[in-house]
Amino acid sequence: MRATAVVLALPVLAAAQQFAFLDQVKGQVKDIFSKASVSISSAVASATQSINIPKPAESLAAKVAGLAVERVTLDNHKDILKAGAATASPGIESWLIFVTGGNKTCFGLCAHAEEAWNKSVPLISVSRKSPNLGFLDCESDPVLCHAWSVGPPKLLHLQIPQPRADQSEAPTTYRAIDVNRTSITAPEIAAVILEDKYLQTTPYEGFWHPVDGPLAKTGLNVYLGYAMWAFTLVPSWAFMIVVSFASRTFMGRRMPQGQPAAGRAPAAPRS
């Protein structure tokens, strides 16, 4: 009887040992897969960091952050606003320059227009029509603003063609577009380029043309800019004193000798 029970129990013990062995193997395999998963995750993370695949939104943000808006100054304007400049491309090189100012040159009223310009830059730059972008600060470069006879806020649109086959300079198309300092918006500024609304402004071809005008060709516009800037530095009371002295001197020279001054009775003869 006992022998029969032992014989019957042998298959059960064998099965139990088999299941224990399978559990042990299962645990080892699970441990191996766990370590392999960690290794694969580390390898993928390392590869991703080395490849640095950008996301679309991150790519656009990086492009906007790296936008180039050239600062136009008295020192560099002749080097960048010309045919064949370092930034030039084949055909016509276009520029859109925002003119701004501060408390002295814009009476502190250019903040709204300047904010709208800053917001319009990404809108313009992602377009295929995007020109070269620049800004001119009349507060820090008043001489150039006077030389071009422009006041803030304003948009300047220039189309500079490449030299002709005989190396002669083709005329530059120049437009000065007024900006409402209190109501202008970023989409309105962007529409100047994106919807070609600059064409609604008649090109300027007069005396103060910043590239092709007679003053610019001879360089006299810069000297006039210095003169007008110096004139703005003279206080109004000093100007009135100079005018008063000049008028008194002029009237004194024109008054005949011996004629009494107005309002005075001639002196009685002495006896």
C-alpha positions in Angstrom: 0.0 0.0 0.0 2.8 2.4 0.9 4.7 1.4 -2.2 1.7 2.1 -4.3 1.3 5.5 -2.8 5.0 6.3 -3.4 4.7 5.2 -7.0 1.6 7.4 -7.5 3.4 10.4 -5.9 6.4 10.2 -8.2 4.7 11.8 -11.2 3.5 14.7 -9.0 7.0 15.3 -7.6 8.4 15.2 -11.1 5.8 17.7 -12.3 6.5 20.0 -9.3 10.2 19.9 -10.0 9.5 20.7 -13.7 7.4 23.7 -12.8 10.0 24.9 -10.4 12.6 24.7 -13.1 10.4 26.5 -15.5 9.8 29.3 -13.0 13.5 29.6 -12.5 14.1 29.7 -16.3 11.3 32.2 -16.7 12.8 34.5 -14.1 16.2 34.3 -15.8 14.7 35.1 -19.2 12.7 38.0 -17.7 15.9 39.4 -16.1 17.7 39.1 -19.4 14.9 40.9 -21.3 14.8 43.6 -18.6 18.5 44.3 -18.9 18.3 44.2 -22.7 15.4 46.7 -22.6 17.4 49.1 -20.4 20.4 48.8 -22.8 18.3 49.4 -25.9 16.6 52.5 -24.2 19.9 53.9 -23.3 21.2 53.3 -26.9 18.1 54.9 -28.4 18.4 58.0 -26.1 22.1 58.4 -26.9 21.4 58.1 -30.6 18.6 60.6 -30.5 20.8 63.1 -28.7 23.6 62.6 -31.2 21.2 62.9 -34.2 19.1 65.7 -32.7 16.1 65.3 -34.9 14.1 68.6 -34.6 10.3 68.7 -34.2 8.4 71.0 -36.6 7.4 73.4 -33.9 10.9 73.5 -32.5 12.3 74.1 -36.0 9.9 77.0 -36.6 10.8 78.5 -33.2 14.5 78.2 -33.9 14.0 79.9 -37.3 12.1 82.8 -35.7 14.7 83.1 -33.0 17.5 83.4 -35.5 15.8 86.0 -37.7 18.2 88.6 -38.9 17.1 92.2 -38.7 19.9 94.4 -39.8 20.4 97.7 -37.9 20.9 100.5 -40.4 23.2 103.2 -39.2 25.1 106.2 -40.5 28.3 104.0 -40.7 26.9 101.0 -42.5 24.0 102.2 -44.7 26.2 102.7 -47.8 27.7 99.2 -47.5 24.4 97.3 -47.2 22.0 99.4 -49.3 23.8 98.9 -52.6 23.8 96.5 -55.5 26.2 93.7 -55.1 26.3 93.9 -51.3 27.2 90.9 -49.2 23.5 90.1 -48.6 22.6 90.6 -52.3 20.9 87.9 -54.3 20.5 87.6 -58.1 18.0 90.0 -59.6 16.5 92.7 -57.4 17.5 93.0 -53.8 14.6 94.2 -51.7 14.7 95.9 -48.3 12.0 96.7 -45.7 13.3 99.1 -43.1 11.3 100.1 -40.0 12.0 103.7 -38.8 11.5 104.2 -35.1 12.4 106.6 -32.4 12.4 107.5 -28.7 11.3 110.4 -26.5 13.1 113.1 -28.4 12.4 111.9 -31.9 9.0 110.3 -31.5 7.8 112.0 -28.4 7.6 108.6 -26.7 4.8 107.5 -29.1 6.5 104.8 -31.1 6.2 102.0 -28.6 3.0 100.6 -30.1 4.3 100.7 -33.7 7.6 99.1 -32.6 5.8 96.3 -30.9 3.7 95.7 -34.0 6.9 95.6 -36.1 8.5 93.0 -33.8 5.5 90.8 -34.1 5.4 91.1 -37.9 9.0 90.0 -38.4 8.2 86.3 -38.0 5.2 86.6 -40.3 7.3 88.2 -43.0 10.4 86.0 -42.6 8.6 82.7 -43.1 7.3 83.9 -46.5 9.0 83.3 -49.8 8.5 87.0 -50.5 10.6 88.0 -47.5 13.0 90.9 -48.2 16.0 91.9 -46.2 14.7 93.4 -42.9 16.3 96.4 -41.2 15.4 99.0 -38.6 16.6 102.6 -38.2 16.5 104.2 -34.8 16.3 108.0 -35.1 17.0 108.3 -31.4 20.5 106.9 -31.8 21.1 107.8 -35.5 19.4 111.2 -35.9 21.9 112.3 -38.6 20.8 109.6 -41.0 17.2 110.3 -40.4 17.7 113.9 -41.2 19.9 113.0 -44.2 17.0 110.9 -45.6 14.4 113.4 -44.4 12.3 110.7 -42.6 10.6 110.7 -39.3 9.3 107.8 -37.1 7.3 105.7 -37.3 7.7 104.8 -41.0 8.4 101.9 -43.3 10.9 102.3 -46.1 10.8 99.9 -49.0 13.7 99.7 -51.4 14.3 97.6 -54.5 17.9 97.7 -55.5 18.6 96.1 -58.9 21.9 94.5 -59.8 24.3 96.4 -62.1 23.6 96.3 -65.8 25.8 94.4 -68.3 27.9 97.6 -68.8 28.3 97.9 -65.0 26.1 101.0 -64.9 23.8 101.4 -61.9 20.1 100.8 -62.4 17.8 103.1 -60.5 16.6 102.1 -57.1 12.9 102.1 -56.4 12.2 103.8 -53.1 8.9 104.1 -51.2 8.3 105.8 -47.8 5.1 104.3 -46.2 3.5 106.1 -43.4 2.6 104.1 -40.2 -0.2 105.0 -37.8 1.6 105.1 -34.4 -1.5 104.3 -32.4 -3.5 101.8 -34.5 -1.0 99.9 -36.7 -1.0 96.1 -36.2 1.5 93.3 -37.1 -0.8 91.8 -39.8 -1.0 95.2 -41.4 2.8 95.6 -41.5 3.2 92.0 -42.8 0.6 92.7 -45.6 2.9 95.3 -47.0 5.1 92.4 -48.2 2.8 89.4 -48.2 0.0 91.1 -50.1 2.3 93.5 -52.1 0.6 96.5 -50.5 3.7 98.6 -50.9 2.7 99.0 -54.5 -0.1 101.2 -53.3 2.5 103.9 -52.4 3.9 105.9 -55.3 7.7 105.6 -55.6 9.7 108.7 -54.5 12.1 110.1 -57.0 12.8 113.5 -55.5 15.7 115.5 -54.1 15.9 113.4 -50.9 16.0 110.0 -52.5 18.4 108.0 -50.1 20.2 106.3 -53.0 19.7 108.0 -56.3 18.9 111.6 -55.2 21.4 114.4 -56.1 22.2 114.9 -52.4 22.9 111.2 -51.9 25.0 110.9 -55.0 27.3 113.8 -53.9 27.2 112.9 -50.2 25.8 116.3 -49.3 22.8 114.7 -47.6 25.0 113.6 -44.7 26.4 117.1 -44.2 22.8 118.5 -44.3 21.9 115.8 -41.8 24.6 117.0 -39.4 23.5 120.6 -39.9 19.8 119.9 -39.2 20.7 117.7 -36.3 22.8 120.5 -34.8 20.0 123.0 -35.4 17.6 120.8 -33.3 20.1 120.9 -30.4 19.9 124.7 -30.1 17.4 125.6 -27.3 14.4 127.7 -28.4 15.2 130.5 -26.0 18.8 130.8 -27.4 17.3 130.9 -30.9 15.0 133.7 -29.9 17.9 135.7 -28.4 19.9 135.4 -31.6 16.9 136.5 -33.7 16.3 139.4 -31.3 19.9 140.6 -31.5 20.0 140.2 -35.3 16.8 142.2 -35.8 18.0 145.0 -33.5 21.3 145.2 -35.3 19.6 145.2 -38.7 17.1 147.9 -37.8 19.9 150.0 -36.2 21.9 149.9 -39.4 19.0 151.0 -41.5 18.0 153.9 -39.3 19.4 157.2 -40.6 22.0 159.0 -38.5 20.6 161.8 -36.4 17.0 160.6 -36.6 15.4 160.2 -33.2 14.3 156.7 -32.2 10.6 156.0 -32.4 8.6 157.2 -29.4 11.1 159.8 -28.4 10.5 163.6 -28.7 13.3 165.6 -30.1 15.4 167.4 -27.4 14.6 171.1 -26.9 17.3 173.5 -28.0 19.3 175.0 -25.3 19.2 178.8 -24.8 
